[in-house]
Amino acid sequence: MLIVDADCYDVQPIGHKRVTRDFNTHPFPAELGQITCVTFSYTVHLGEQSI
């Protein structure tokens, strides 16, 4: 499973840049046990607003 995270940087009144990071997860990690739930959300940019 691949998880992607994004952070804003160089924030200015007219916009910003984003940096992303990828995380690989194993479905059966030896030290933590089986993954049973994955939650996620979306940010939608519409015009000048994030909803």
PyMOL commands that set and color helices and strands:
alter all, ss='L'
color gray80, all
select strands_A, chain A and resi 2-12+15-24+45-46+49-50
alter strands_A, ss='S'
color yellow, strands_A
deselect
rebuild
show_as cartoon
